[in-house]
Amino acid sequence: MNKFVMLLAAAVLSTCFSAIAAAQDTMAMVVSTLNNPFFVTMKEGAEKKAQELGYNLIVLDSQNDPSKELSNVEDLTVRGVKVILINPTDSDAVSNAIRMANRAGVPVLTLDRGASRGEVVSHIASDNVAGGKMAGNYIAEKVGAKAKVIQLEGIAGTSAAHERGKGFMQAVETNSLNLLSSQPADFDRTKGLNVMENMLAANPEVQAVFAQNDEMALGAIRAVQASGKDVLIVGFDGTEDGIAAVNRGLMSGTVAQQPELIGSLAVETAAKVLKGEKVEAYIPVQLKLIKK
């Protein structure tokens, strides 16, 4: 009987040690939404790199809901993950989730979108300001200075929307473009279609549109096609669907991010953090303009 108890105790201890070891090897990734090809590709890049480096990676979807995001982070701190990679739903709202992780002693890295508050070890993202400016300059090059343009904005409160808009407005000023209207469509294809329909009706003289992501640009394409107008469209992200639209001549260009590389670099950086190595506070990922 004593021998049985000893064996049972050994088995329990072995299980506990295995669980602890697994926890030490576990990273987590909280994504704003997996209903967007860009973030799906980012997730896949992270998963591939995690597997390559020998880490477990838990991925949770916040469904574009800050309260869900907070709940996800709370769940992860209870589960004992060692580092959290987070792509914020909102740069302000995510601060509560990051502070929760800070209190639990879990390092946090932000991806694509930054955070207004809370302690973040590193931010891995494209230079969105440069990308927005790149898009605006390209529109000026194609349509001409003083062209009449409109802008489809992303989710208000996200650093990506703010920074892409900032860069685009710099190009508007530099090239004397005439901005007729700028409205949010929340990085969503259906909203991009609906908002673009309304903007076309209100601004029939528009010559070009900058959409702050490819999903909104793809919605805008449908609205422009239905209107029968000739409007140049430039997107942002370089998603598979966006690049396909450029190749088909439906979209003039897209400022291509590298979401797979963002995910991969995030895991690489997190691994360095777990090893106690120093990492850069901001790790930029190169952009490029894709045009036909």
C-alpha positions as CSV (number, residue, x, y, z in Angstrom):
1,M,0.0,0.0,0.0
2,N,2.8,2.4,0.9
3,K,4.5,1.5,-2.4
4,F,1.3,2.4,-4.2
5,V,1.0,5.7,-2.4
6,M,4.6,6.5,-3.2
7,L,4.0,5.7,-6.9
8,L,0.8,7.8,-6.9
9,A,2.6,10.7,-5.3
10,A,5.5,10.5,-7.8
11,A,2.9,10.5,-10.7
12,V,1.2,13.6,-9.3
13,L,4.5,15.4,-8.8
14,S,5.6,14.5,-12.3
15,T,2.3,15.9,-13.7
16,C,2.8,19.1,-11.7
17,F,6.3,19.5,-12.9
18,S,5.2,18.9,-16.5
19,A,2.5,21.5,-16.1
20,I,5.0,24.0,-14.7
21,A,7.5,23.3,-17.5
22,A,4.7,23.7,-20.1
23,A,3.7,27.0,-18.6
24,Q,7.3,28.2,-18.8
25,D,7.2,27.5,-22.5
26,T,3.8,29.1,-23.2
27,M,3.3,32.5,-24.9
28,A,-0.1,34.0,-25.6
29,M,-1.3,36.2,-28.5
30,V,-4.5,38.3,-28.1
31,V,-5.7,39.5,-31.5
32,S,-8.2,42.3,-32.0
33,T,-10.2,40.2,-34.5
34,L,-9.7,37.1,-36.6
35,N,-12.4,38.2,-39.0
36,N,-9.8,40.1,-41.0
37,P,-7.2,38.4,-43.3
38,F,-4.4,40.7,-42.2
39,F,-4.6,39.6,-38.6
40,V,-5.1,35.9,-39.6
41,T,-1.8,36.2,-41.5
42,M,-0.1,37.8,-38.5
43,K,-1.3,35.0,-36.3
44,E,0.0,32.4,-38.7
45,G,3.4,34.1,-38.8
46,A,3.5,34.0,-35.0
47,E,2.4,30.3,-34.9
48,K,5.1,29.3,-37.4
49,K,7.9,31.1,-35.5
50,A,6.7,29.7,-32.1
51,Q,6.7,26.2,-33.4
52,E,10.2,26.8,-34.9
53,L,11.5,28.1,-31.6
54,G,9.8,25.4,-29.5
55,Y,7.2,27.5,-27.7
56,N,3.5,26.8,-27.1
57,L,1.4,29.7,-28.4
58,I,-2.2,30.3,-27.2
59,V,-4.2,32.6,-29.6
60,L,-7.3,34.4,-28.4
61,D,-9.7,36.5,-30.5
62,S,-11.1,39.7,-28.9
63,Q,-13.7,40.1,-31.7
64,N,-13.1,43.9,-31.8
65,D,-14.5,44.1,-28.3
66,P,-12.4,45.8,-25.6
67,S,-14.3,44.0,-22.8
68,K,-13.6,40.7,-24.4
69,E,-10.0,41.7,-24.8
70,L,-9.8,42.5,-21.0
71,S,-11.4,39.1,-20.3
72,N,-8.9,37.4,-22.5
73,V,-5.9,38.9,-20.7
74,E,-7.4,38.1,-17.3
75,D,-7.8,34.5,-18.4
76,L,-4.2,34.3,-19.6
77,T,-2.8,35.8,-16.4
78,V,-4.7,33.1,-14.4
79,R,-3.4,30.4,-16.8
80,G,0.1,31.5,-16.0
81,V,1.4,32.4,-19.5
82,K,4.9,33.9,-19.4
83,V,4.5,36.7,-22.0
84,I,1.5,38.2,-23.8
85,L,1.6,39.6,-27.4
86,I,-1.4,41.8,-27.9
87,N,-2.9,43.5,-31.0
88,P,-5.2,46.1,-29.3
89,T,-8.8,46.6,-30.3
90,D,-8.3,50.2,-29.2
91,S,-5.2,52.0,-28.1
92,D,-6.8,53.7,-25.1
93,A,-9.1,50.8,-24.0
94,V,-6.3,48.2,-24.1
95,S,-4.5,50.1,-21.3
96,N,-6.6,48.4,-18.6
97,A,-5.7,44.9,-20.0
98,I,-2.0,45.8,-20.1
99,R,-2.0,47.2,-16.6
100,M,-3.6,43.9,-15.5
101,A,-0.8,42.0,-17.1
102,N,1.7,44.4,-15.5
103,R,0.3,43.7,-12.0
104,A,0.6,40.0,-12.7
105,G,4.2,40.4,-13.7
106,V,3.6,39.2,-17.3
107,P,5.6,41.1,-19.9
108,V,3.5,42.6,-22.7
109,L,4.4,43.3,-26.4
110,T,2.1,45.2,-28.7
111,L,1.6,44.4,-32.4
112,D,0.5,46.6,-35.2
113,R,-1.4,49.0,-32.9
114,G,0.2,50.7,-29.9
115,A,-1.2,51.3,-26.4
116,S,-1.7,54.7,-24.8
117,R,-0.8,53.6,-21.3
118,G,0.6,50.7,-19.4
119,E,4.1,49.2,-19.5
120,V,4.9,47.6,-22.9
121,V,8.3,45.9,-23.4
122,S,8.3,46.4,-27.2
123,H,6.1,47.5,-30.0
124,I,6.3,45.7,-33.3
125,A,4.6,47.5,-36.2
126,S,5.0,49.2,-39.6
127,D,5.6,52.9,-39.8
128,N,2.0,53.8,-40.3
129,V,2.7,57.6,-40.7
130,A,5.2,56.9,-43.5
131,G,2.7,54.5,-45.1
132,G,-0.2,57.1,-45.1
133,K,2.1,59.7,-46.6
134,M,3.2,57.2,-49.2
135,A,-0.4,56.6,-50.2
136,G,-1.1,60.3,-50.4
137,N,2.0,61.1,-52.5
138,Y,1.1,58.2,-54.9
139,I,-2.4,59.6,-55.3
140,A,-1.0,63.1,-56.1
141,E,1.4,61.4,-58.6
142,K,-1.4,59.6,-60.4
143,V,-4.2,62.2,-60.3
144,G,-2.2,65.4,-59.9
145,A,-1.8,68.1,-57.3
146,K,-5.0,69.7,-56.1
147,A,-6.9,66.6,-56.9
148,K,-10.3,66.1,-55.1
149,V,-9.9,63.2,-52.6
150,I,-11.7,61.5,-49.8
151,Q,-10.5,59.2,-47.0
152,L,-12.0,56.1,-45.4
153,E,-10.8,56.0,-41.8
154,G,-10.2,52.9,-39.6
155,I,-11.4,52.4,-36.0
156,A,-11.3,55.6,-34.1
157,G,-9.0,55.3,-31.1
158,T,-6.5,52.9,-32.7
159,S,-3.0,54.1,-33.2
160,A,-3.0,52.6,-36.8
161,A,-6.0,54.8,-37.9
162,H,-4.5,57.9,-36.2
163,E,-1.0,57.4,-37.7
164,R,-2.1,56.5,-41.2
165,G,-4.5,59.5,-41.2
166,K,-1.7,61.7,-40.0
167,G,0.7,60.6,-42.7
168,F,-2.0,61.0,-45.4
169,M,-2.8,64.5,-44.2
170,Q,0.8,65.4,-44.5
171,A,0.7,64.3,-48.1
172,V,-2.6,66.2,-48.6
173,E,-0.9,69.4,-47.4
174,T,2.4,68.9,-49.3
175,N,0.6,68.2,-52.6
176,S,-2.3,70.7,-52.1
177,L,-4.9,67.9,-52.4
178,N,-8.5,68.9,-51.9
179,L,-9.8,66.7,-49.1
180,L,-13.6,66.6,-49.6
181,S,-14.5,64.3,-46.8
182,S,-13.0,61.9,-44.3
183,Q,-15.2,59.4,-42.4
184,P,-14.7,56.2,-40.4
185,A,-15.6,52.8,-41.8
186,D,-14.0,50.8,-38.9
187,F,-11.5,48.8,-41.1
188,D,-14.5,46.8,-42.3
189,R,-15.4,45.8,-45.9
190,T,-19.2,46.1,-45.6
191,K,-18.9,49.4,-43.8
192,G,-16.4,50.6,-46.4
193,L,-19.0,49.9,-49.1
194,N,-21.8,51.7,-47.2
195,V,-19.8,54.7,-46.2
196,M,-18.3,55.0,-49.7
197,E,-21.8,54.9,-51.3
198,N,-22.8,57.9,-49.1
199,M,-19.6,59.8,-49.7
200,L,-19.9,59.3,-53.5
201,A,-23.5,60.6,-53.4
202,A,-22.4,63.7,-51.4
203,N,-19.1,64.2,-53.4
204,P,-19.8,63.2,-57.0
205,E,-16.7,65.2,-58.2
206,V,-14.2,63.0,-56.2
207,Q,-11.2,61.7,-58.1
208,A,-9.5,59.4,-55.6
209,V,-9.9,57.7,-52.3
210,F,-7.5,56.6,-49.7
211,A,-8.8,53.7,-47.5
212,Q,-6.8,53.1,-44.4
213,N,-6.9,49.3,-44.9
214,D,-7.6,46.9,-47.8
215,E,-10.8,45.7,-46.4
216,M,-12.4,49.2,-46.6
217,A,-10.8,49.7,-50.1
218,L,-12.4,46.5,-51.3
219,G,-15.8,47.7,-50.1
220,A,-15.1,51.0,-51.8
221,I,-14.4,49.3,-55.1
222,R,-18.0,47.8,-55.1
223,A,-19.5,51.2,-54.4
224,V,-17.5,52.8,-57.2
225,Q,-18.4,50.1,-59.6
226,A,-22.1,50.5,-58.8
227,S,-21.8,54.3,-59.3
228,G,-20.2,53.9,-62.7
229,K,-17.6,56.6,-61.8
230,D,-13.9,56.6,-62.5
231,V,-12.3,56.9,-59.0
232,L,-8.7,55.9,-58.2
233,I,-8.5,53.8,-55.0
234,V,-5.5,53.2,-52.8
235,G,-5.6,50.8,-49.8
236,F,-3.3,49.8,-47.0
237,D,-2.0,46.4,-45.7
238,G,-1.1,44.5,-48.8
239,T,-3.5,41.6,-48.0
240,E,-4.0,38.8,-50.5
241,D,-7.3,40.1,-51.6
242,G,-6.0,43.7,-51.8
243,I,-3.0,42.7,-54.0
244,A,-5.3,40.6,-56.2
245,A,-7.5,43.7,-56.7
246,V,-4.4,45.7,-57.7
247,N,-3.4,43.0,-60.2
248,R,-6.9,43.0,-61.7
249,G,-6.8,46.8,-62.1
250,L,-9.6,47.4,-59.6
251,M,-7.4,49.2,-57.1
252,S,-4.5,51.4,-58.1
253,G,-2.3,50.4,-55.2
254,T,-1.9,49.2,-51.7
255,V,0.7,50.1,-49.1
256,A,1.9,46.7,-48.2
257,Q,2.6,45.7,-44.6
258,Q,4.1,42.3,-43.8
259,P,1.7,40.8,-41.2
260,E,3.4,37.5,-41.2
261,L,6.7,39.1,-40.4
262,I,5.1,41.2,-37.7
263,G,3.9,38.0,-36.0
264,S,7.2,36.3,-36.5
265,L,9.2,39.2,-35.1
266,A,6.9,39.4,-32.1
267,V,7.5,35.8,-31.1
268,E,11.3,36.2,-31.7
269,T,11.3,39.3,-29.5
270,A,9.2,37.7,-26.8
271,A,11.7,34.8,-26.7
272,K,14.5,37.2,-26.1
273,V,12.5,38.9,-23.3
274,L,12.0,35.5,-21.6
275,K,15.7,34.8,-21.8
276,G,16.4,38.2,-20.1
277,E,17.9,39.8,-23.2
278,K,17.4,43.5,-23.9
279,V,15.1,44.4,-26.8
280,E,14.3,47.6,-28.6
281,A,11.2,49.5,-27.5
282,Y,10.1,49.9,-31.1
283,I,10.8,47.4,-33.9
284,P,9.8,48.8,-37.3
285,V,8.7,46.5,-40.1
286,Q,9.4,47.7,-43.6
287,L,6.5,48.9,-45.9
288,K,6.3,48.9,-49.7
289,L,3.9,50.3,-52.3
290,I,2.4,47.6,-54.5
291,K,1.0,49.0,-57.8
292,K,0.3,47.5,-61.2
